[in-house]
Amino acid sequence: MRQFFIERRARGIGDPIDRLRYLHEKLGAGPRNQAPRKRRNWKPWTFLPAFAVLFIPGFKASNPALQMSTLQMPALALPQFAPAVEVFSNVWLVDKSNNVESYSNGLRIDDRFAVSSDPRTPYPVYRRYQIDPARPELRAQPAGIVYHTTESDQANFDETQNRALKKIGREVLGFVKHNRSYHFVIDRFGQVYRIVEESDIANHAGYSVWADTGAIYVNLNASFLGIAFETQTQPGELPSANPAQIHAARVLTEMLRSKYRISQANCVTHAQVSVNPDYMLVGYHTDWAGNFPFREVGLSDNYATPIAAITTFGFDYNPMFVHATGWRLWQGLALAEDQLREQSAAEGLTLSQHRAILRKKYKTIIDTLKAESDDRENKEVRHAS
C-alpha cells in the first residue's frame, strides 16, 4: 500500500530529476553507509538435477531491485556528454587449433562448448527520428553487444575452492550451451568460451530496445551479440566481476568491435535494453543495472545515455527499477524523460498524447515481428512433417 501512494505522488512531480530523487528517497533502505537488508533468494535450480544449473534465460534468480540500498542524489544538473570518438583496433586471428582460437591482442577463445543455433537472417531496424513500422531497413551483421550476468551459484574465489569453482563453471557452460543462451561466457578465471556461433542467434536479450544515432533496434537477439560474465549482480558501485573477467571482456570486446565495426554507443548492459511490453516498462531485467565497468573494458560510459525505450517508444519505469539502478543509470533515465518532454512540446502534444503515439508504433512493430516468427515456425513444422 505504501508503494502505491509513493508511485501516485511521484507521478504528480513534473520535473523528472525531482521525481527520481523523490523515489530514491522514499524507497531507499537508508544512507549510503548502511548495509542493505539481506533477503533469502529463491533459487529454482535447488529443485533441478545437479547438472541443471542456476541460470534460466529470461528470468533472473536474484532480485537486485529488492537488495540495493539507496544512493544519495546530488543536487547538480545532469551533464550532457559528447559522443565518444570511435577508435577500432586492428585485431586478427593468429591461430586456431585444438578448439582454441588465439588473437593478436592476447584474447584466447575456448571452442569446446560451441554450438550452432538458428542462423542470423536479415533483421529489421527502424529510422531513429522517422519511425515507420511498415518500412524497416534490413541488416545482416551484428550491430552491438549486450553484457549479462549468469546469476549462477558462486563459490568463494579462493584456491581452496578450485574444485567447486571448476565444477560450477562446467555446469554453467553446459546449461547455457543447451539453451543457446549467449554467444560468449567469461568464467570466474577469466577464460572466454564461445557458446553460440557468431553467425547464429543466441537467446540472450528477449524483449529489448536500443537505439544509436540513426537506428532503432527491437528484440536484440539477432542484432546484438551476447556476452555473459559468470557472476551474480552485486549491490554498490564496484563491478560484479573480478579483474581477470574484466580484462577478458576488454580483449573480447576489442576483437568483436574490430571484426564487425561495432560502435561504442551499441555496447550496453541488459538492464539498459530490457523491457516489459505488457506493462510498457523498462528494466525487466536488472543485470549490470549500475556497476558495469565501461571504462575498464575500453568503452565510453553508456549509463549517461538516455534510455532508448523511453525516448523512442514512450516506455515508463517502475519505482523499484529506479531503486536498483544507482546514480549512473539514473542519469540515463532522467535524460530520457527530459528528451521525451522536449519531443512532446516540439510536436505540440501533451506528454500522454505523445507517449500514446510512440507506444502504438511499438505495438505495431512487435505484432509484425511476432507474426513473422509464427510464420517461420509454421513453415519449419510443415517442412519437418
Secondary structure, DSSP 8 states (H G I E B T S, - for coil): -HHHHHHHHHHT--SHHHHHHHHHHHH--SSTTS---------GGGGS-TTS-S-BTTB-SS-GGGT--------S----------------EEEEETTEEEETTS-EEE-TT-B--SB---EEEEESSS--TTS-EEE-S--EEEEEE-------SSGGGHHHHHHHHHHHHHHHHHHT--SEEE-TTS-EEE-B-TTB--S---SBEEE-SSEEEESTTTTEEEEEESS---SSSS-SS-HHHHHHHHHHHHHHHHHHT--GGGEEEHHHHBEETTTTEE-S--TTSS---TTTTT---GGGS--HHHHHH--EE-HHHHHHHHHHHHHHHHHHHHHHHHHHHHHT--HHHHHHHHHHHHHHHHHHHHHHHHHHHHHHHHHH-
